[in-house]
Amino acid sequence: MNVLIIGGGKVGYYLALTLIEHGHNPTIIEKSKACCTKLANELDIPIVHGDGTTIEALKIARIEKMDSLISVSGRDEDNLIACQLGKKLFNVKKVISRVNNPKNAQAMRKLGIENAVSATDNIARLIEREVDTTAIKQVVSLNMGESTISEINIPLNYKLNGKTLSELRLPDDSIVISINRNGDTIIPRGNAQINSGDKILIMSKTTSLHKIQEILKLQ
C-alpha cells in the first residue's frame, strides 16, 4: 500500500518505520530541510522537502498514486488542511489525522476527517485494518486492534485448491478457527484442506493479515 505521511518528526519517522516493516511503501513530506536530510540518510524511501498543506508539495509527492494519506505534524490546523486536500481535491481513499489536542478530535470529524487519532500505534492499526482485498473481511477486533478475527472467502477456481493447512504454513501468530464448506462447519487440523469456495474464520495478529493474504495468494 502506498502511504503519504505529512510530517517527518518523531511520529512520522517511527510511523514510516512501522509501515515499512509491515510491507507498505511510505513517502514523507517535511518542511524542515535539516529533518529531510536526516530522514533521507536513515530511510530508504522518498522524502519531499515541502509544505504538506500545499497542492504543489502534494503533487511532487505523487499523491495521485497514494492509497492513504496520514498527517502527523505538530499542528492540528495543518493536519486538517492536508487531510481535506487529500480527500476532497485528490480523492485519496483513506485519510488519517494525528490530533495533538484531543479537544480537536470531534471538530475534525465534523469537518469530514473521520479517522482523527492521537497515537502512532492506533494509526498503524487503522492502516492494517484496511487490507487491500475483498477476500478478507475483519469480523471482530481484539485487544484494541492488536488482533483480529477475519473471514476469508476463498475464490472459485482457487489456484491452491486442495492444499492442506500444514502445507500452506500460515504465520505462527495465526490460527484457522473453522472452515465453512457447502454449509457444513469443519473444525480444522493440520491435514484439513482449503478448497475453492470455502469460507474460513481465522484469528491472527492484525499485522499478519498482509502475510496471510500473500501466502493464500489472494492478491
C-alpha positions as CSV (number, residue, x, y, z in Angstrom):
1,M,0.0,0.0,0.0
2,N,1.3,3.5,-0.9
3,V,1.0,5.8,2.1
4,L,1.8,9.5,2.2
5,I,2.9,10.8,5.6
6,I,2.8,14.6,6.3
7,G,5.3,15.5,8.9
8,G,8.7,13.9,9.4
9,G,9.2,14.4,13.1
10,K,9.5,11.6,15.6
11,V,5.9,10.4,15.0
12,G,6.3,10.5,11.2
13,Y,9.7,8.8,11.4
14,Y,8.6,5.9,13.6
15,L,5.3,5.5,11.7
16,A,7.3,5.2,8.5
17,L,9.5,2.5,10.1
18,T,6.4,0.6,11.2
19,L,4.7,0.8,7.8
20,I,7.9,-0.4,6.1
21,E,8.1,-3.4,8.5
22,H,4.5,-4.2,7.6
23,G,5.2,-4.2,3.9
24,H,3.9,-0.8,2.9
25,N,5.5,1.9,0.8
26,P,5.6,5.3,2.7
27,T,6.6,8.7,1.3
28,I,7.2,11.6,3.7
29,I,6.6,15.4,3.2
30,E,8.6,17.5,5.7
31,K,9.0,21.3,6.0
32,S,12.4,21.3,7.6
33,K,15.4,20.8,5.2
34,A,17.6,19.5,8.0
35,C,15.0,17.0,9.0
36,C,14.6,15.9,5.4
37,T,18.3,15.3,5.2
38,K,18.3,13.1,8.4
39,L,15.3,11.2,7.1
40,A,16.9,10.6,3.7
41,N,20.0,9.3,5.4
42,E,18.1,6.8,7.6
43,L,15.2,5.7,5.5
44,D,15.3,4.3,2.0
45,I,12.0,5.9,0.9
46,P,11.0,9.1,-1.0
47,I,11.4,12.3,1.1
48,V,9.9,15.5,-0.2
49,H,11.1,18.9,1.2
50,G,7.9,21.0,1.3
51,D,4.7,22.0,3.0
52,G,2.2,19.2,3.1
53,T,-0.7,21.8,3.2
54,T,0.1,23.0,-0.3
55,I,-1.1,21.4,-3.6
56,E,2.4,21.8,-5.0
57,A,4.1,19.6,-2.4
58,L,1.4,17.0,-2.6
59,K,1.8,16.8,-6.3
60,I,5.5,16.4,-6.0
61,A,4.9,13.5,-3.6
62,R,2.7,11.9,-6.3
63,I,-0.4,12.0,-4.2
64,E,-2.4,10.6,-7.1
65,K,-0.6,7.3,-6.6
66,M,-1.4,7.1,-2.8
67,D,-3.9,4.7,-1.2
68,S,-3.7,6.6,2.1
69,L,-2.7,10.0,3.5
70,I,-1.6,10.3,7.1
71,S,-0.9,13.8,8.5
72,V,1.1,13.7,11.8
73,S,2.5,17.2,12.1
74,G,2.6,19.0,15.4
75,R,-0.2,21.4,14.3
76,D,-3.8,20.2,14.2
77,E,-4.6,23.0,11.7
78,D,-2.0,21.7,9.2
79,N,-3.2,18.2,9.7
80,L,-6.8,19.2,8.9
81,I,-5.8,21.1,5.8
82,A,-3.6,18.3,4.4
83,C,-6.3,15.7,5.0
84,Q,-9.0,17.8,3.5
85,L,-6.9,18.5,0.4
86,G,-6.1,14.8,0.1
87,K,-9.7,13.7,0.5
88,K,-11.6,16.4,-1.4
89,L,-9.2,17.5,-4.1
90,F,-7.2,14.3,-4.8
91,N,-9.8,11.7,-3.8
92,V,-7.4,9.7,-1.6
93,K,-9.3,6.7,-0.5
94,K,-8.3,7.0,3.2
95,V,-7.1,9.9,5.2
96,I,-6.0,9.8,8.8
97,S,-5.0,12.8,11.0
98,R,-3.0,12.9,14.2
99,V,-4.7,15.0,16.8
100,N,-2.3,16.9,19.2
101,N,-5.1,18.4,21.2
102,P,-7.8,15.8,22.0
103,K,-10.4,18.5,22.1
104,N,-10.0,19.0,18.4
105,A,-10.8,15.4,17.5
106,Q,-14.6,15.9,17.4
107,A,-14.3,19.1,15.4
108,M,-12.1,17.3,12.8
109,R,-14.6,14.5,12.5
110,K,-17.4,17.1,11.9
111,L,-15.3,18.6,9.2
112,G,-15.0,15.3,7.3
113,I,-11.9,13.7,8.8
114,E,-13.4,10.6,10.3
115,N,-10.1,9.0,11.3
116,A,-8.7,11.5,13.8
117,V,-6.5,9.7,16.2
118,S,-3.8,10.6,18.7
119,A,-1.4,7.7,18.9
120,T,1.1,6.2,16.4
121,D,0.1,2.6,17.1
122,N,-3.6,3.4,16.5
123,I,-2.7,5.0,13.1
124,A,-0.7,1.9,12.1
125,R,-3.6,-0.4,13.1
126,L,-6.1,1.7,11.1
127,I,-3.9,1.1,8.1
128,E,-3.6,-2.6,8.8
129,R,-7.3,-3.0,9.1
130,E,-7.7,-1.8,5.5
131,V,-6.4,-4.9,3.9
132,D,-6.4,-4.3,0.2
133,T,-8.6,-7.3,-0.8
134,T,-12.3,-8.1,-1.0
135,A,-11.5,-11.6,0.0
136,I,-10.7,-10.8,3.7
137,K,-13.3,-9.2,5.9
138,Q,-12.5,-8.4,9.5
139,V,-15.2,-9.6,11.8
140,V,-14.0,-8.8,15.3
141,S,-11.2,-6.5,16.6
142,L,-9.5,-7.8,19.7
143,N,-7.2,-6.1,22.3
144,M,-7.6,-2.6,21.0
145,G,-6.9,-3.7,17.4
146,E,-3.8,-5.7,18.1
147,S,-5.5,-9.0,17.0
148,T,-8.5,-9.7,14.8
149,I,-10.9,-12.5,13.8
150,S,-11.4,-12.4,10.0
151,E,-13.5,-14.2,7.4
152,I,-11.7,-15.2,4.3
153,N,-13.6,-16.0,1.2
154,I,-11.7,-18.5,-1.0
155,P,-12.4,-17.7,-4.6
156,L,-13.7,-20.2,-7.2
157,N,-11.1,-21.9,-9.3
158,Y,-8.6,-21.3,-6.4
159,K,-5.0,-21.8,-7.5
160,L,-4.1,-23.5,-4.3
161,N,-7.2,-25.8,-4.2
162,G,-6.6,-28.9,-2.1
163,K,-3.6,-27.6,-0.2
164,T,-3.6,-28.6,3.5
165,L,-3.0,-26.1,6.3
166,S,0.3,-27.7,7.2
167,E,1.4,-27.3,3.6
168,L,0.4,-23.6,3.5
169,R,2.4,-22.8,6.6
170,L,0.5,-19.8,7.8
171,P,2.2,-17.3,10.3
172,D,2.8,-18.6,13.8
173,D,0.6,-15.8,15.2
174,S,-2.4,-17.0,13.3
175,I,-4.8,-19.9,13.7
176,V,-7.7,-21.2,11.5
177,I,-10.8,-21.4,13.7
178,S,-13.2,-23.0,11.2
179,I,-13.9,-23.8,7.6
180,N,-17.4,-23.5,6.2
181,R,-17.8,-25.7,3.1
182,N,-21.2,-26.1,1.4
183,G,-23.0,-25.1,4.6
184,D,-21.0,-27.6,6.8
185,T,-18.6,-26.4,9.5
186,I,-15.2,-28.1,9.7
187,I,-13.0,-27.7,12.8
188,P,-9.7,-28.0,11.1
189,R,-6.4,-29.6,11.9
190,G,-3.1,-29.5,10.0
191,N,-4.4,-32.0,7.4
192,A,-7.5,-30.0,6.6
193,Q,-7.7,-28.9,3.0
194,I,-8.5,-25.5,1.6
195,N,-10.9,-25.8,-1.3
196,S,-12.4,-23.4,-3.8
197,G,-15.5,-21.6,-2.4
198,D,-14.6,-22.2,1.2
199,K,-15.2,-19.6,3.9
200,I,-12.5,-19.5,6.6
201,L,-12.5,-17.9,10.0
202,I,-9.0,-17.1,11.1
203,M,-7.7,-15.4,14.3
204,S,-4.4,-13.5,13.9
205,K,-2.3,-10.5,14.8
206,T,-3.6,-7.6,12.7
207,T,0.0,-7.1,11.4
208,S,-0.1,-10.6,9.9
209,L,-3.1,-10.1,7.6
210,H,-0.9,-9.0,4.7
211,K,1.3,-12.0,5.1
212,I,-1.7,-14.3,5.3
213,Q,-3.0,-12.6,2.1
214,E,0.3,-13.4,0.3
215,I,0.5,-17.0,1.5
216,L,-3.0,-17.7,0.4
217,K,-2.4,-15.9,-2.9
218,L,-5.4,-13.7,-2.6
219,Q,-3.9,-10.7,-4.2
